[in-house]
């Protein structure tokens, strides 16, 4: 995802995505023993339908990107489970059942008042061909976790509660994921021939074991009654704009902006925000593109600044928006459109294409708009159909106040 990181109280390195992804996909192997919770009327064998959903969590969470690409926008992955050099018992299980599973990793970008939740939550699920196969998964879960975290402190402890037919609970040294003294909890359970797992990374005062069990109960509802996990449910593009501590009203072009004058339709591709004090980044960042596949996409970046930020930025000598050389301006009332050249050594008499940007002022808010072009080998401003006076005018005249989600 593009843009500034949201509320960096404890930022999660991108490597955690790969680690957590491998973790949850594989601990989906972990299971237990006994009868089925899965509705016999449903014959679905799709693990994706048994994951914890984004809306099961409190506000303020986003889907953390992983290396898996089968599910697009956002990155919730499904893949065969095939670790290298598995231990003997795990190797026998993999050879017999060739399991695959799905995972989702959710990272907290801000905490909603009165809604506690883990720093990171992850959810894995798989569907085995039989109860016997799921029970075999239980027997292999410890080896698989040890294989994924070699040399790390992985401790199995008694679970305070059972979810589904049987459960196992593991604690992972918190320093591995977050540099925290608090261990992360991995809760694994079986429900019939479906096997699921959650990871909860929590800082004090709530123990991660308790949070993991709570998440497992939420996920069990999907394990027992699986339904499609729709793209609408996965959509986290607006989450960063919902932080109640954001300090600025959010002006945007909606999720879909159909401009007139022959300009292409833009779609909200991503957003980010921060409430960190003294940071020289916009309070919110919105990226609009003409296509979701960023291969040869054109788009517009909106940066939202508080008046105090804008004053400090101007006092520091930063030339916004766009840092243009040989700039000209067109006053549109509330908005000013600039055109110029990028780079300080440009010849002001040059006839090469100019870069267009805009600044729009509101009460309690300053918005800057710039264009962007993205392809396999390029990334730059000053390109695309919105890089024009007409494009900037369309943006400046159509920004609207975003209403908070119900």
N, C-alpha and C positions, 0 to 999 in steps of 0.2 A: 504494500500500500504506500501511497505517496504522501509526502507532506511532513509537517512537524509532528513530533510525537506528542501524544496527549498526556497530560498531567504526570510528570515523571517522578512520582514519589519513590518508586522502585522500578525503574525501567527493566523490562525483560529482554535480554539479548536475543537476537534472532536465532542464535545457536540453540536456545531453549526450544524453539519450535521444532527443530529436527530431533532433539533429544526427547522432548515430550511426545512428539509424534511417534517415534519408534517405541517409546515406552507404552503408550496407550494402545497402539495397534497390537503390540505383542502381549501385554498383560490381558488383553481380551482373551488370550488363551486360558487365563486362570479361571477356574470354575469350582464346582463342588460336587454334591451328591444328592439325589432323590428325585421327587416327582416334579411335574411341570406346572408353571404358571401361565404358559403361553396359551392364548385362546385357541382351542382346537378348530374353531370355525375358520381361522385365518391360516393360509398356507404360505404366507410370505417368508422368504428365506433371505431377505435383504437386510444385512446388518445395519445399513445406514438408517433404516426406519426405527432402530432401537437405541439410537444415541440420545444423550442429554441434549436438549434444544437450547439455543441461545436465549429464548424467552423464559426458560426455566430458571435462569439466574436473575439476580437483581439488576437494576439498570447500571450502566457504566462498563459493560463488557463488550469486547470485540473478538471476532474470530482471528486467531493467530495463524498467520500463513505457515504452511509446511511445505515440504519438498514434493508432496503428492500432487498430481495434476489431473486425476481422473474426474474429480468434481471441480467445476470452475465457478468462481465468484460466489462465495469466497472459498478458500482452500480448505475444504473438508475432504479428507482422503480415504480411499479404499484401495487395498492392495493385498497381494498374497503375503503370507507370513513365512519368510525364508531366511532366517539369520545364518550367518556364516559360522561354520565349525560349532554346531550345537552340541551340547552335552548328550551322553548316550540316551537317557530317558526322553529328553526333548527330541532328539533325532528320530527315535522310534515313533513318537507321536506325529511328527511332521511327515514322516515317510508314509504313515498309514492314512492320514486324513487330509493332507495338503490344504490346511486351513487358510482362509483369507478373512479379513476384517476391515472395519471402518473406524475412523477416529475423528474427533474434533477437539481442538484446544482453544480455550477461551482465556483471554488476558484482561485483567481489570485495568482500565485506563483512568478511571476516577471512581470514588466511592460516593454513592448516593446517601444523603443523610438518613439515618435510621434504617439502612439496609445493609447489614454486614455481609461480607462474602469473602471468599479466598482471593489471594493475589492472582492465582492462576488455577483454573479448573480444566481437567481434560476428561474425555469420555471415549471409551472404546467399546465395541460390540462385535460379536461374530455369531454365526448360526452354524452349528455342527449337524451332521447327518443323523445323529441319535443321541439319546441321553448318555449312552456308554461313551461316546466320543467326548461329550462335554465333561464327563467325570475323568476321562483321561487327560483332558486339558488341565484340570485341577492338579493332577499329580505332577504336571510339568511346569506349573506356573512359577515356582520358586527358582528352578533352573533357568527359566527364560529371563526372569528379572535379574538374576545374577549375571547372566550372559550379557545383558544390556548395560549393566552398571558394574563392570569389572573393577574390583578394588574399592568399591563404595560400600558404606555401611548400610546393609539391607537387613532389617530385623522383622521377623514375623511375630506378631503379638495377638493375643486373643481378641476377637471382635466383640464389642459390647452388645451388638445386635446381629441377627441374621436377616439378610435380605434375600428374597427368592427362596430357593431350596437349601442353599448352603453358602457360606461366605468365608473368605480369608482376608486378613488385614496385614499389610506390610508397612513399615516405616522406612523412609529413605532419608539419609542425612540431608538436612535442609541446606547445608553449605554447598551441596552439589548443584542445586538449581538457583539459589538466591543469595548465597553467602550469609544465610540466616542460621541462627542457632536452633530454630524450630524445625523439626523434621516434617517432610511431606508425607502424606498418607496415601497409600494405594489400596483401594478396597475392591476385591474381586468376588464375583458371585455367579452362581448358575441358576437359571430358571428354565427347567425342562432341558431342551437341547440348545438353548440360547445361553451364551456366556457374555458377561459385561464387566466393565471395570471403570472406576473413576480415580482420578488423582486430584488431591486438594493440597495446594501449597498455601499455607496460612501463617501469618505472623500472630504472636500473642495478642490478646489474651485467650482466644478460643482455640482449643486443641484441634489439630488437623484431622485427627481420627473422627471426632464428632462431626466435623463439616463433611468429611468424605462419606460418612453414613447417611447424612441428610441428602447429599447429592445422589447417592445410590438409590435412595427411596424415590426421588424424583425421576430418575432414569428408569427405574423398574416399571413405572407406569407405561413407558413406551416399549419396554421389553414385553410386558404382559399384553399390551394392545398396540402393536406396531402400526404406524401410519406413515405416509410419505413425509420426508423432511424436505419441505419445499424451498425453492430459492427465496421466496418472500420471508420465510422464517429465518433463513441464514443471513438476510440482508442487514449488514451492520454499518452501512455507509453514513448514516446520520448520527450514530451513537456519540461521536466526539462533540457534536453540537448540542447535546442535551445536558452537559455539565452545568449544574445550577450555580457554580462558582465562576462561570466564564467571564463575567464582568461587562460584556458587551451584548447588545441585541444582535441577533443573527440576521443578516440580509443575504438572500440567495436568489437563484434562478429556478428554484424548485428542483424536483428530481429529474424533470424533463423540461427542456426549454426549446420551444419551437419558435425561432425568430422569423421575422418577415424579411422581405427584400432579397429572397433567394439564399439566405444564409442557412447552413445546415443545422439540423436539430442537434442540440447538445444534451448529454446525459450526465448526471452526477456520478462520477467514477469513485471518488473517495473524499473524505474529509478528516481533519485532525484539529486538535486544539490543545492549548496549554494555559494553565493559570499560574505558572511559575513567576514569582516576582523578579524584576530586573532583567528578564530575558528579552533579548532583541529579536524575537520572533513574533509573528502575528498571533493574536489571541485565537484566531481560527483560520483555517486554510481549507479551501474547497477546490477540487479539481474537476472540471467538466471536460468531456471529450466527445467527439463525434462518433466514436465506436468503443465498445468495451474491450475489443482486442486491440491492444496498444501498438500492434505492428502497423506503422504508418498512420497513426492517429493524429488528429489536430485537436487542440483544446484551448481552454481558458482557465487561468488560475485566478481565484479571488482570495485576497488576503484581507482579513478584518483586524483593524487596529483600534485600541482604545485612544481617546484624545490625548491622554497622558503619554502613552507610548509614542504617538505621532509627534508630539511636541519634543520629546527627548530625541527621537530619531532625527528630526530636522536640526535640532541644536547640535547634534553630533556630526553634522555634515553629510549624512547619507542622502543621496539623491533618489527619492522614490516618487513614482514607481518607475522601475526599469533602468535607472541609471543611464539615461540617454545623453548622447553628445549631439550638439547642434540642434537642440530640441526646439520645436515650435508647439504652441498650445492653442486650443480652441475652447473657449468658455461656453459651456452649455447651461449655465446657471448653477445647479447643485453640483454638476460634474465638470471636470476639465479633462479634455483629451489631449495627450501629448504625442508627438511624432518626432523621431530623430534616429540617430545611428547608435548602434552598440559599439563600445570601444572608444577610448579617449583620443585615438589618433585618426579618427575619421575626418575626411575632407568635407567641410560643410557645403561645398559646391557639388558634391558627388550626386550623380543621378541614380545611384543604386537604390533598391527598395528600402523604405523606411520602416522602423518598428513603431507600432502604436500601443500606447498604454492609456489608462484612465485612472483618475482619482475622483471618488464620489464621497461627499460629506453628508453626514446625518447627525442628528442630536445624539451625542454619546458614542459616535462610531465614525471611522474613516475606512472606506473600502478602496483597495487598489486592484486593478485588473490588468493582467498581462496575458499574452498568447503563448502557446507552447506547441511544439511539434516533436513527435516521438516516432522513432523507427528502430530497426535492429542496430543501426550504426550511427544514429543521430539523436540529438536531444538539444533543443534550442528554442529560444524565443524569437518573436518577430516573424512568424510564419503562419500559414494557414488562412482560411477565409475570413476569420475574425480580426486579422491583422490589417485593419482599415478603419477609416473614420466611421463608416457605416456600422462596422462590427462593434466598435467601442460604444457608439451611440446606442445600439440595440441593448447592450449589456447595462449601460448606465440608466437607461429609461425603464428597464424591466426588473430591476432588483426589488424584491418584496420581502416583507418581514416574515420570517419563519415562525409559525406557531408551534409551541412545544407539543410533543407527542402526548396523546391522551393517556 
